């Protein structure tokens, strides 16, 4: 999946991108205000033989979830206006498992079973919205993430929601087979 976004990177003047091996990068002489990265998590029941050996072919695989994260880079400071971004991306919300709002970032979870085209459509909509709406300003102008999430359906969660507390380091069997 990340290959698609890397291949189109040069057309995204405002977005930094991250891959598992390359770290952050951006086009020469560009000064992006928005960071973007995409990762995946795999449900324990889906981690069969060979699944992890070919990460390039995870799209369409049951039990795989893509996590696209957009974050306003703090060196500006840059702001992502949550309400406007949610309004812009609403046409693809039906394909999102979860949207998590943090103080200066948004994480979008998309199920792999949607397939390449649908996943790309969803994430491209979020990229376009985030790129078009990110601006310099005080973080408070983005709105309180918990308050904004409260005005939206249950798949939009704020930083205080229990799902927002999960990470790779959380001892939990939900996303890996090694947790407690």
C-alpha positions as CSV (number, residue, x, y, z in Angstrom):
1,X,0.0,0.0,0.0
2,X,2.8,2.5,0.9
3,X,4.2,2.0,-2.7
4,X,1.2,3.9,-4.1
5,X,1.7,6.9,-1.8
6,X,5.5,6.9,-2.3
7,X,5.0,6.8,-6.1
8,X,2.7,9.9,-5.9
9,X,4.8,11.7,-3.3
10,X,6.4,14.3,-5.6
11,X,2.9,15.7,-6.3
12,X,2.2,16.3,-2.6
13,X,4.2,19.4,-1.8
14,X,3.0,19.7,1.8
15,X,3.1,16.1,2.9
16,X,6.0,14.3,4.6
17,X,5.7,10.5,4.3
18,X,7.2,7.6,6.3
19,X,7.9,4.1,5.3
20,X,9.0,1.3,7.6
21,X,12.6,1.4,6.4
22,X,13.2,4.9,5.1
23,X,12.1,7.2,8.0
24,X,10.8,10.7,7.1
25,X,11.5,12.3,3.8
26,X,10.2,15.0,1.6
27,X,11.0,16.5,-1.7
28,X,14.0,18.8,-1.9
29,X,13.4,22.5,-1.1
30,X,10.0,21.8,0.3
31,X,8.8,22.8,3.8
32,X,5.8,20.6,4.6
33,X,3.3,21.5,7.4
34,X,1.7,18.1,7.4
35,X,3.1,14.7,8.3
36,X,1.6,11.5,6.9
37,X,2.5,7.9,7.6
38,X,0.8,4.6,6.9
39,X,1.2,1.4,8.9
40,X,-0.7,-1.8,9.4
41,X,-1.7,-4.0,12.3
42,X,-2.6,-7.7,12.0
43,X,-5.2,-9.4,14.2
44,X,-3.7,-12.5,15.9
45,X,-6.1,-14.9,14.2
46,X,-4.9,-13.6,10.8
47,X,-1.1,-14.1,11.4
48,X,-0.8,-17.4,9.6
49,X,2.2,-18.7,7.8
50,X,3.5,-16.5,5.1
51,X,1.3,-13.5,5.9
52,X,4.1,-11.4,7.3
53,X,6.6,-12.5,4.7
54,X,4.9,-10.5,1.9
55,X,3.8,-7.1,3.3
56,X,3.3,-5.8,-0.2
57,X,0.3,-8.0,-0.7
58,X,-1.7,-7.4,2.4
59,X,-4.5,-5.4,0.8
60,X,-7.6,-7.6,0.6
61,X,-6.4,-9.9,3.4
62,X,-8.8,-10.4,6.3
63,X,-7.5,-9.4,9.7
64,X,-5.2,-6.6,8.4
65,X,-6.0,-3.0,9.3
66,X,-4.3,0.0,7.7
67,X,-3.6,3.0,10.0
68,X,-3.1,6.3,8.1
69,X,-2.0,9.1,10.4
70,X,-2.0,12.8,9.5
71,X,-0.3,15.2,11.9
72,X,0.3,18.9,11.9
73,X,4.0,19.4,12.2
74,X,4.8,21.4,15.4
75,X,7.7,23.5,14.0
76,X,5.2,25.9,12.4
77,X,2.9,25.5,14.4
78,X,0.5,24.0,12.0
79,X,-3.2,23.2,12.7
80,X,-5.6,20.6,11.3
81,X,-9.2,22.0,11.7
82,X,-11.0,18.8,12.8
83,X,-14.6,19.7,12.0
84,X,-13.8,20.9,8.5
85,X,-11.6,17.9,7.8
86,X,-14.4,15.5,9.0
87,X,-16.9,17.3,6.9
88,X,-14.7,17.0,3.8
89,X,-14.0,13.3,4.4
90,X,-17.6,12.4,5.3
91,X,-18.3,10.7,1.9
92,X,-15.7,8.0,2.8
93,X,-16.5,7.6,6.5
94,X,-18.6,4.5,5.7
95,X,-15.3,2.7,4.7
96,X,-13.4,3.7,7.9
97,X,-13.3,1.5,10.9
98,X,-12.3,4.2,13.3
99,X,-11.2,7.9,13.2
100,X,-9.2,9.0,16.2
101,X,-8.6,12.7,16.9
102,X,-5.6,13.8,18.9
103,X,-4.4,17.3,19.8
104,X,-2.6,17.8,16.5
105,X,-3.2,14.6,14.5
106,X,-5.8,12.3,13.0
107,X,-5.5,8.5,12.7
108,X,-7.8,6.7,10.2
109,X,-8.2,2.9,10.4
110,X,-9.3,1.1,7.2
111,X,-9.9,-2.6,6.9
112,X,-7.7,-4.3,4.3
113,X,-10.6,-6.4,3.0
114,X,-11.9,-3.3,1.1
115,X,-9.1,-4.0,-1.4
116,X,-6.5,-1.7,-3.0
117,X,-8.8,0.7,-4.9
118,X,-11.1,1.4,-2.0
119,X,-8.3,1.8,0.6
120,X,-6.5,4.2,-1.8
121,X,-9.8,6.1,-2.4
122,X,-10.3,6.5,1.4
123,X,-6.8,7.6,2.2
124,X,-6.5,9.9,-0.8
125,X,-9.7,11.7,0.3
126,X,-8.1,12.2,3.8
127,X,-4.8,13.3,2.2
128,X,-6.5,15.8,0.0
129,X,-8.6,17.2,2.8
130,X,-5.7,17.4,5.3
131,X,-3.4,19.0,2.7
132,X,-6.0,21.6,1.7
133,X,-7.0,22.5,5.3
134,X,-3.7,22.4,7.3
135,X,-2.6,25.9,8.1
136,X,-0.4,27.8,10.4
137,X,-2.0,28.9,13.7
138,X,-2.5,28.1,17.3
139,X,-3.4,24.5,18.1
140,X,-6.5,25.7,19.9
141,X,-8.0,26.9,16.6
142,X,-8.3,23.2,15.5
143,X,-11.0,22.7,18.2
144,X,-10.9,20.4,21.2
145,X,-10.6,16.9,19.8
146,X,-12.8,15.3,22.5
147,X,-15.5,17.9,21.9
148,X,-15.4,17.6,18.2
149,X,-15.6,13.7,18.4
150,X,-18.6,14.0,20.7
151,X,-20.5,15.8,17.9
152,X,-19.9,12.9,15.4
153,X,-21.0,9.3,15.2
154,X,-19.4,6.6,17.4
155,X,-16.6,5.8,14.9
156,X,-15.0,9.2,15.6
157,X,-13.2,9.1,18.9
158,X,-11.2,11.6,20.9
159,X,-7.9,11.2,22.8
160,X,-9.7,10.2,26.0
161,X,-11.5,7.2,24.4
162,X,-10.1,3.8,25.5
163,X,-9.2,2.9,21.9
164,X,-7.0,5.9,21.8
165,X,-4.9,4.4,24.6
166,X,-3.8,1.4,22.5
167,X,-0.4,1.2,20.9
168,X,2.1,-1.3,19.9
169,X,3.5,-1.2,23.4
170,X,0.1,-1.9,25.1
171,X,0.0,-5.5,26.5
172,X,-3.1,-6.6,24.6
173,X,-3.9,-9.6,22.5
174,X,-6.2,-7.6,20.2
175,X,-3.4,-6.7,17.7
176,X,-0.6,-9.2,18.5
177,X,-0.3,-12.7,19.7
178,X,2.3,-11.7,22.4
179,X,0.2,-9.5,24.8
180,X,-1.3,-10.3,28.1
